[in-house]
Amino acid sequence: GIVLAKRARFNALRPGREVHLPAAYRDIVEALHLLPDDPSLHRVHGTVLALMKRPEDALKAYDAALSGGIDSASLWERGRIRRQLGDRAGASADFARAWRIDPLYRVQLVEKMQR
């Protein structure tokens, strides 16, 4: 399951990813069938769905990741999706919680907003 997730993440994030997203999606879905309770797999699933321009589905995947344990990466990514969907209050809450867990996220947010 973990190997499939790593391959999915690689395919989703590599150059020319539009061509590789269907394979990334298949890999992460298969990985989730093998390890349905692994929060890290749900986070990768959210990333793949977000890149496929499916923000509502990505939000559900990040919710699933966070139901298995709170981590700053999932909070950060869910905050980005919430902001994209117009939920500014939810996004701000996720960013604030991520910052409390890992202050590096504050730096990343400032850099992102300056772009």
Sequence and secondary structure as in RCSB ss.txt:
>XXXX:A:sequence
GIVLAKRARFNALRPGREVHLPAAYRDIVEALHLLPDDPSLHRVHGTVLALMKRPEDALKAYDAALSGGIDSASL
WERGRIRRQLGDRAGASADFARAWRIDPLYRVQLVEKMQR
>XXXX:A:secstr
 HHHHHHHHHHHHSTTHHHHHHHHHHHHHHHHHH TT HHHHHHHHHHHHHTT HHHHHHHHHHHHHT   HHHH
HHHHHHHHHTT HHHHHHHHHHHHHH THHHHHHHHHHH 
